[in-house]
Amino acid sequence: MLKQIYTFSLTLLIALVFTGSIVAQSSFVGNTKDVYTGPQTKVQTPVGQNIPIPYDGTLALLFDNGPLVTNPGGGAGGADLSALQSGIGLGTYGFGAQISAGNSVADDFTINGSSWNIEELQFFTYQTGSSTTSTINDVRIRIWNGAPNAGGSIVFGDLTTNRLTSTTWANMYRALDTSPTASDRPIMKVVVQFSPALVLGPGTYWVEVSLGGTLASGPWAPPVSIVGQTNTGNALQLTSTGWAAAVDGSYPQGIPFIVLGNSGPPCPVQTPGNPTPANNAVNVPITGVTLSWSNGGPGTVPPTQVEVFFGPAGNMTSVYSGAPITQWAVPGSLTYFSNYQWKVVNKIDTCNISSSTWAFKTMQDPLLIEYCEPFTNLSNWTVVTPLGTTNWTANASANAGGTAPELRMGWSPSFTGASTIRQNTPMQLNNNHLTSFSFRFFLDYYADPSGTVTVGITYDDGATQEVLYQVVNPTANVGPMLIQGTFTTPATGSDNAKLQITYDGYTYNIDYIYWDDLCIGQVVPVELTSFTAKADNNTVTLDWTTATELNNSGFQIERSNGSEYQTVGFVAGHGTSTNVHNYTFVDQNVEAGSYSYRLKQIDLDGTFEYSNTIEVEVLGLREFALGQNYPNPFNPSTTINFSLAVDSKVSLKVFNVLGQEVASLVNGQMSAGSQKISFDASSLNSGVYFYRLDADGIDGQKFSSTKKMILTK
């Protein structure tokens, strides 16, 4: 508390000396952001209550992308306050949306079911230093049928037409949380009306807005503001460098706007429902999965077309579109312990209706020991030190890069020393086993020294620990990032394994630290279940199967004819997997003889081990034959293959279309079996050529054959 008073007094003194008044420090980052640059005094999130964006009218509210007000009546003169919450690390008053600079902002909304008749859009903006009389005189919009930075196309509007209908003060101010009654950023409501109404069918749309005003500053678009929350949306900003995420530091932000009008008559088609697997089902098998559903009210018209979407969570794609069905069989195998989503769209000629997005999670691999902690709550954890007993929480945020909630270590109440949180129940890992770990992490730095953060594993309830990850006194934010690694469990006692997390330092010097998706996994190493070889003439086919793989880069195939092994090929592996995988490698043009083959299995870290060897006898071809050259056409070289039934005197020559000999490739004795000759035609012109093989076998057999080849230059 003394430090806060001192910091405030020093800031006050400097402000009085240089300006004669106290104002919040701010600057413009080019023309892209209006940001706060003053000291971030350590304060808790300001007490407030979000309310919807005010609207009073006869139109129906179709969509509200707010909120914007954090403190009703908490601003200058009793107006509403939209607080810039510096106490939780935010620093952007607003994003540049100036027509003069070519800037704009965009955010999305989704129409489900029937079409919308949009009669009015409302946006919110300010120009620093204005009065409560609006200075906005220009607004331009575009509506996209998808993200403008990801393939969306414009379905309405342009950035040349002024569509301003009206603008008034919204009875709110944008101000710093530590200066809530500042009045230099009054927020204006900007109204765009459509006559006739703008009709949009079901889908996801992005509305883009660019603004003009009479003052030099801005116009700026304040972000969605939610009390105590850093991530508020997924808006985009267009600047001279193109589209980019609208972020405050590293925190993604939304842009408030509202859509007014009315929706069309309900689509009469039946709605898909009653999904199987049930929504949010778990332990779903990875094979033999059939998605099924039924169609019901409130619609009464059966669909004439159905489209099914399915895929890993967050990446659904259309997998069926056609005649009506009520079930769809998932082909092949799914991945163990993974999240999947699906939905069904019923269609008639005039409209369509979509189900909700349903989800399920597949079963855990029976060969895999895995522990994953999403920090939904802290029922599996206990703070085992006297310090920090109230600092650890399962917080409704997603700053570590996962999904809410997540584990958060807070700075308040501040303490100096070590605080540890540990699992309640052992994970019962296998002894002497390579084990993987991963977790998401973000440290929000405030001052130096920021302390030491350790993630470790203990087998004796904290008497000792093995450090899995540690960061010591970072001088800037760390993350958000995914931490991954491996360790080997001890020879005994691994069934007592518990994870623990420790912060050691002065908590005042950090804002918050976040962890999420803390996972431990053990899988058996590469297990080769079969390895066979089969010879066919001069070709050897190798087949092998693995039941499991761990960090498997792949297999190097090695061959020996009684001397040293030589590498003849490589087949990539599947990393870490507990699924069965089948592999094949074909060794071609192998001369007759006895051979040994083995596999050199190579891990991602370069370590390797050999398989057992297998023996194979290659008899080779025992006939006269001339193969087609390859490649053909060619430039400038090609290969000619032929085989001899017995040892023979061989002549292989090349002729042009006039019958003139242009090259002699072989003229002499050759052994029985497969042969391969390379022909370089660099000195010849493009055209058609013929090659002829003549062989006189030692047993009296004679063979002659001619084939055509084409040289293209």
N, C-alpha and C positions, 0 to 999 in steps of 0.2 A: 504493500500500500504506500509506503514511503517513496518507492521508486516512481509510482504513478503520480504522486503529488509533485515530485521534483521535475518529472518530465513535463507535466502540464505547466508548471511555473516557468520553466525555461522557455517553452514554446510561447507562452504569453508574453514574456519579456522581449523576446526577439520580435514578435509581431508588433508590439507597441513601439519598439525602437524604429522599425523600418516602415511601418505602414500607419501607425497611429490607431489601428483597429485590429480586431481579431477576425480573420477570414480563413476558411479551409483552403489549404494549398491544393491547386489543381493545375493541370497542363493539358495541352492538346497533343496527342501522339500523331503528328502530321495532321491529316484531316480525318483519321480513321476512328479515333477514340477521344472521349473527354474523360480523363482519369484523375484520380486523387493521388497526389505525390507527397503528402505530408506524413508525419509519423503515425504509425498504427499503434495507438495506445492500447495496452492490453485490457480489453473490456469484454464482458460477456455479451452475447447477442442481445440487442436491445429488446426490451419487452414490447411485444406488439401482437397484432392479430390481423391476418390477411382477410380482406373482404373482396368480393367480386368487383370487377370494374363497373362503376355506376352506369346504369342505363335506365332511361325513363322515356317510353314511347309506346307506340301501338304495334310495332313489328315484333315478330317472335325472335328470341335470341337463339340462333342456330349454333353458334360456337363462340367460346370465350377462351382465348389463349393466355389469359392473365394467370395469377393476380399481379397487380402493380402496387397497390397500397399495402404497406406493412404496418402502419400505425394510424388507424382512423382518428381524425381530429388531433393528431400529434405534431402537425406542422405549423408553420408560421401563421399567426392569427387564428388558430383553431382549424385550419384547413387540414386535409389528409396529408400524410407523409409517406413518400416512397423512399425508404432509407437505403443508402449505400452502406452495407454492413461491413465496415472495415474490421470490426471485431472478429469476424470469421475469415478474414483474408481477402475480401473482395475490394476492388479498387477502381471499377469503371462506372462512371456516372451514366454514360450513354455511348452508343456506337454511331459513327458518322454515317449519315444518309443524305448527304448534300448533293443536290442536282449539280451544283457548280463544280464539284470535284469528281463527278461521275460515280458517286457512292450510292449504294442502296443496301437494304436489309431484307431478308426473306425468312418466312417460317411456314410451317405446314399445317394443314387440317385435313380430316378425312370425312367423306360422305358415305354413309352406309345405307343400304335400302333404297328409298326413293330419292328422286332428284331434289335439289335445292333451288328455290327461286330467290336469288340473292338481290335484295333491294338496297342494302347499305353496308359499307365497310367503315369501321372506325379505327384510326391509328392514334398513337400518342407520341409527342415529341416536345422538345424545348429548344430555345436559343438562350444561352447564358446571358444574363443581364437584362432580359426583357421584363416588362411589367406583366400584370395579369391580363392585359389586352394582347390578343394573339398577334404575332408578327409573321405567321405562316401565310404565304400567298400562292403556293404552288405544290401540287401533289401529283405524282405520276406512278402508275401501278402496272404490273404485269402479273398474270396468273399462269402458272405452269402446271402441267399434268404429271409432274415428277420433279425430283430434286434438280434445280438448275445446274448443279455441278456434276450430275450423274445421269445425263441422257434425257432429262425432261424437256418438253417442248412447250412453247407459249400457246395457250388456248384463248387468251384475251389480253388486250392492252398493249402499251408500248411505253417507252421512256421519253416521248416527245409531247404527248397530249396532257395538258393540265386538267385534271378531273376533280379539282377542289369544289365541293358544294358549300361547306361552311367550316368554320373553326372557332372554338371558344376555349376559355380556360377550363380545365377539368377539375378545378377546386382541389388541386394537389400540388405539392412541391417535391422535387428531387433534391435530397440533402444528405449530408454525411451523418452517420449515426451519432457522432459526438457533437454535432452542431445541428440538431434536428429542426431548429426554427429558422435556419437560413432560408432566404427567400429569393435568391438570385437565379433559381432554375424552376420557374413555374411551368408545369406540364400542360400542354395544349391538346385538346381533342381535335382531330382532323377527320372530317366526314366526307365520304365519297358515296353518292347515291346513283342508282341505276334505274333508268326508265326507258324502255321496259326492263323488267327484272332480268338479271344475268342468270341463266339456267345452267347448272352443272349437274351431271349425272354422278352415280357412285364412283368413288375413287379417292386417291390421295392427291391433294393439290398443294402448291406452294404459292403464297401471295408475296409479291415483292413490291416494296415501296421506296420511292425516292422523293425528297422534300426540298422546298425552297422557302426562304424567308428574307426579311428586310434587314436583319442584323448580320454582323460579320461572323458570329459564332454559330456553328452548326448549320442547319438543324441536326440535333442529336436524337437518337432513338433509345430511350431508357430500356433496360432489359426487364424481363419478368423478375419479380422480387418476391421471394418466399422467406419468411422469417426463419433464420437459423439454417438455411440451406444454401450451399454453394453452387450446385449444379441445377439449373432451372430450365433447360431445354436443349434444342438442337438447331438453333437459328444459324443462318449463313449471312455473310457480309460480302458484298461486291465492291472491290476497290480497284485501283489501277493495276494491281497484280493479279486480278481475277477473283474467283469465288474462294472463300475460306470459311472455316467454322468461326462463329462469333463467340470468342472466349474472353473471360476475365481472368488474366493470368493463364492458368491451365484449366479453368472451370468453364464448361460449355453453358451458354446462356440461351434463353428463349426471348422472343420479342412479343410484347402484348398487342393483341388486336381482337376485335370482335366482329362477327358476321351476323347480319340481321336479315330477316325476310320471312319466308315460309317454305315448308317442304311440300312437294307435290303429293297427290293421293298415294296411299300406301300401295306398294307393289303387291299384286294379288297372288304371286307365286308362293308355294309352300316353302317353309323355312326348314333347313336341315337341322336336326337335333338328335339327342340320345346317342352320343358317340360311343363306339367301342373300338379301342380301349377307352375307358371313361376318362374325362378330362382330368389331367394331373395324375394319371395312374402311374404306379412305379412297379419295378420288377417285371417289366414286359419282356418276354423272350426276344432273342435277336433274330430268330428265324420263324417262318410260318405266321407272320403277323398279317392280319387282314383288318383293314379299316372299314367299319360299317356304321351306318346311321339310318335314321328314318326321317320322313318328311311330314310336317304337321303345320298347325295354325301359327299365326292368325290367317295366313293366306289359304286359299281354297283351290287354287289352280295348280295342277301338277306341272313340274318342270318339263320343258321340251328338250333342254340341253343341260348338262351338268359338267362342271369343271372342278377338279380336285387338285389341291395344292398340298405338297408334302416336302419335308426336308429337315435337316438339322435345325435346331432352334435358331431363329434369326436369319435363316437362309432357305425359306420355302420356295419351291418352283412348281410350275404347273406340270402334273404327271399324267393327267387324263383330261380330255375335253371331247365330249361327244354325246351319244344317246344317253338317256337317263339310266343311272345305276344307283344302287344303295350300298355297294361295297366295292372295295378295291384292295387287291392283294399286293403287299409290299414285296418287290422282287429281291432275291438274294438275301444277304445277311446284313443286319444293322450292327452298329458298334456297341460293345458292352458299356454300360454305365454312362449313357449319353442321353441328352435331351433332344426330343424331336417335337415338331409342331405340324399341324395339318388343319385344313379347313375345306369346306365344300361350298360351291356357289351354284345355286339353282337358277335357271334362266328360262325366260320366255322371250318372245320377239321384242317386247316393249320395255322390259326391265329385268333386273335380277336381284336376288337376295343372297347374302353370304351368311354362313354360320359364324359363330365366334371362332377365334383361333384356339384349337384344342391342343393340349400338350400331354406327353407321356415321357417316362424315363425308362430305359432298358435296364435289365438285371445286371448285377455285378458279375464279373467273370469269376466262375467258381475256382479258377486256378490263381486268382489274384487276391492278395491281401491288400486292402486299401482303406485308408481313413481319410475322409474329407470333411472339413469343418467350414460351413458357410456363415457361421456366427449369426444365425437367426436369433439366438439368445445366448446367454452365458451359463446355461444350466449344466454344461459339461466342463466348466472351468471354475477355478477358485483363486482369488488373490491370496497368496500365501505369505505375504510380508505385511508388517504393520503399516507401511507407507502405501499411499495410493489406493486405498480400499474403495474409494468412490470415483476414482479417475478412469477406471476401465468400464466401458459400456458397449452394448450392441447398439450401434447408432444407425438411424435411418438415412444413410448417405451411401455414396458409391465412389468415394474419392480415390480408392486404391486401384480402381480400374475394373472392378467386378460389378455386381449388382447389389442394391441395398437389401438388407442391412449389412454392416461390416463391424469389425472390432475397432474401437477408437480408444486411444489413450489421450486424455485431456490434460491441459496445463493447470487447470484450476480444480480444487484448491492446490496451490503450488507447494512443493516440498523439495528438499534436497536429500538425495540418497537413492536407493534401489527399490523398485517395486516389481514384483514378479507375479504373473498369472500362469497357472499350471492346470493341465488336464486333471480331471477327477479320476478317470478310469484308465488303466493301462491298455495299450493297443494290441498287446500279445503278438509281437512280430516274431519272425523266424530268426534263429541264431545264425551268426556268421553268414549273413546274406546281404548282397548288394541291394540297397534300398534307395528309392528316389524320393525327393521332396520338392514341393513347389508352393508358392503363395504369392499373393498380390500385396504390394507395399507402397505406402506414400508417407513421407515425413515432411510436415509443413514447418519449415525453419523460421525462427524468430530472431535469435541472438546467439552469440558465441560466449562460452562453450555450450553446445546444444546437447551434450550428453551422449551416452552409449546405448545403442539398441541392439539386443541380442535375441536371436531365435535359436533355441537349443533343444536337445533331447536328453532326458535323464533316465537312468535305469534304477536309481536308488532314491527316488523322491526328493531330488534336488541336492543331495550331498555332493554329487559331482554331476557334470554335464558335458556333452559334446556339442561344440558350437557349430551350428549349421549355417548361420549367417550373422554378420555383425557389421555395424557401421559406427564409427567413433568420431564424435564431434564434427559432423558435417557443417559446412559453412554456407550451405544453400539448400533449397528443397531437394529431396531425394525421391525420384519417381514422379508420377505413378509408374510402376514397373512390375513385371513378373519375374520373381526370383526362382531359379531352378537349380538343382544339384543332386548329388548322390552321396551316400555314405554306406559303410559296411557295419552291420550290427555286430555286437560282441559275440564271443563263442558261447557264452551262457548269460542268462538273465534278460534276454530280449523280450520275453513275455511281460516284463514290468515296464516297458517303454512308455514314457509320457513326454509330450511336448510342453515346453514352457517358453514364455516371452518375458523379457526383462528390459525395463528402462532404468538407467542409472545416471543421474545428473540432477540439474536444477530445472524443474518442469516449466518455470517461468520463461525459459529460453527456447521453448518450442511452443507452437500453437497447438497442433494436434498431430498424432501419428495414427495411421490406419493400416489394418491388415484385413485380408479377405481370402477365401478359398484356400485354406491351409490344408495341403494334402500330403499323405505319406503312402507310398506304394511299393509292393514287393512282387516280383514276377520271376518265375524260374528262368534260367538262362536258355540259350538256343538248344532245343531238344530235337535232334535229328532222328526221325522214326523209320525212315527207309532211304536206301541209296542203291540204285541199280544201273546197269549198263547193258545196252543191246547194240550189236554190230549188224549192219546191213550193207553188204558190199564194202565200200570204202568210207562209210559213215558210221559214227558211233553216237548213239543217243543216250544221254545220262538223265535220269529222273531221280529226284529226291523230295522228301516231304519233311516239314517241321511242324511240331505240335505247338511250340512256343518260341518266342524270340525276345531277347533283351539287348537293346542297343546294337542291333545287328546291321552293320554297314552292308555286308554282302558276302558272296562266296567266290573265291578265286579257284578256278578249275585247273588242276595240274595233271600232267601226263608223263609217264616214263615208259621207255621200251627196254628197261634193264639198266639204264644209266641214270644220270641225275634227272629229277623231275623238272619239267618245263611248264610255264604258264601258257595255257591255250585259250583262256577266256575268263570273263567275270560276269556274275549275275547279281544285281542289286538285291538287298534284303528288305525287310519290312520294319526295320527299327525295333521298336518294342511292341510285341503283339502276343496275344494268347489265342489267336485264331489259327486254324490249320492252313498252311500255305504249301502249294505244290510248285516245284521248280523243274525246268527242263533246259538242257543245254545240248546242242548238236555240234559235234566235232566232225568236220567234213574233210574229205580228201586225205584220209589217213591211209598210209601205205600198209600193205599186208604185214602181219606180224602179231606178236603178243604184247599187250600193253597193260599197265597199271594206272588207275585213276584215283585221285583223292581230292577232297574239298578242303580248302583253307578258309575257315569261317573267320571273318575280320570284324571286330567291334568298331564302333564309332570313334573310340579313343586309340585305335591302332593295334590293340592287343588281338591275338588270334589263337586258334587251335585247329588241329587237323582232324578230319574224319578218318574212319577206317578206310583201307584201300580195297578196291574191287578190281578183278582181272577180267579181261575181255580179249578174245581172239578175232583179229580182223583178217578175213580171207581175201578181200579185195575182189575186183571184177576179173573174171576169167573169160573174156570175150573180146573180139575186135569191135571197136565202136569209135565213131568220131562225133564229138558233141558240138553244139552250136556255140560259137564264140560269145563271150560276155565281157563288157556290154556290147550291144549291137542295136543301133549304130554306135560308133565310138569315135573318139578324138583325144589323143593320137594313139592310145594304146588299148589293147584288148587281150583277153586270155583265151587260149584254145585248149580244151580238154579232150583227151582220147585215151583209150585203153587197149592193151595188147593181151591176147589170150596166151601167148607164149613169147619167149624172147625172140626178137625180130630185128631184121634190118629195116630201118624206117627212113622214109623220105616225106617231109612236110614242106610244101611249097605254096607260094601265093602268086596268083595270076591276075592280070587285068582283063577287061571285057574283050580284048582282042586276042586273048590267049597267050599273051607274052608273060614270061616269068618275071616277077618284080622282086621276089624275095625267096630265099631258101632258109627255112627255119630249123630243119633237122635233116641230117644226112649221115646215118650211122647206126650202130647197134644200140638197142634199148632193151631193158628188162621187162618181163611181163608185169601187168598191173596197170594202175592208173597213172597217167602222165599229164603234165600241165606245162604249156609253153606260152610265154608272153611275146606278143608281136607289137613292135613300135613302128608306126607308120608316119612318123614325123616328116619323112622326106617325100612322101607321096601326096598326090593331089586328091581332093575329094572325089568320091565316086564309088562304083560297085566293084568289088573284087571277089575272087574265088580262092579258097584254100583246099588243097588236095592232100590226102594221106595215102601213102602206098607202103604196105608192110609185107615182108617176106619172112614167115615164121620158120624157126629152125626145124619144125616138124613137117614142113612142106606147104602149110597153109598160106594162102595169099589173100590180101585184103586191100581194097581201094575204095575211097569215098571222097566226095567233093561237096562243099557247102559254100553258101554265099554270105558275104558280109559287106557292110556299108560304112565307108569313112566319110564323116562330115566335119568340115572345118569352117 
